[in-house]
Amino acid sequence: MMPAEPLIISACTLVNALGRGTRACFDALEEARGGLRPCDFEDADLDTWIG
């Protein structure tokens, strides 16, 4: 097996429950905000969180 060439990463972004993009994520972390909320699906009677 031949050695793999190094992978160069020149940019990145984030998409998660805190928001879209690195700035939204870092802002939420600095403000100690979470991205989850109680489940409000009309068809699901679940005691859970979504985000």
Contacts in CASP RR format, 6 or more apart in sequence:
PFRMAT RR
TARGET T0000
AUTHOR 0000-0000-0000
METHOD contacts of the structure
MODEL  1
MMPAEPLIISACTLVNALGRGTRACFDALEEARGGLRPCDFEDADLDTWI
G
12 22 0 8 1.000
13 20 0 8 1.000
13 21 0 8 1.000
13 22 0 8 1.000
14 20 0 8 1.000
14 21 0 8 1.000
14 22 0 8 1.000
14 24 0 8 1.000
14 25 0 8 1.000
15 21 0 8 1.000
16 25 0 8 1.000
16 35 0 8 1.000
17 34 0 8 1.000
17 35 0 8 1.000
17 36 0 8 1.000
17 51 0 8 1.000
18 24 0 8 1.000
18 25 0 8 1.000
18 28 0 8 1.000
18 29 0 8 1.000
18 33 0 8 1.000
18 34 0 8 1.000
18 35 0 8 1.000
19 25 0 8 1.000
19 28 0 8 1.000
19 35 0 8 1.000
28 34 0 8 1.000
28 35 0 8 1.000
35 51 0 8 1.000
36 49 0 8 1.000
36 50 0 8 1.000
36 51 0 8 1.000
37 49 0 8 1.000
37 50 0 8 1.000
37 51 0 8 1.000
38 48 0 8 1.000
38 49 0 8 1.000
38 50 0 8 1.000
39 46 0 8 1.000
39 47 0 8 1.000
39 48 0 8 1.000
39 49 0 8 1.000
39 50 0 8 1.000
40 50 0 8 1.000
41 50 0 8 1.000
END
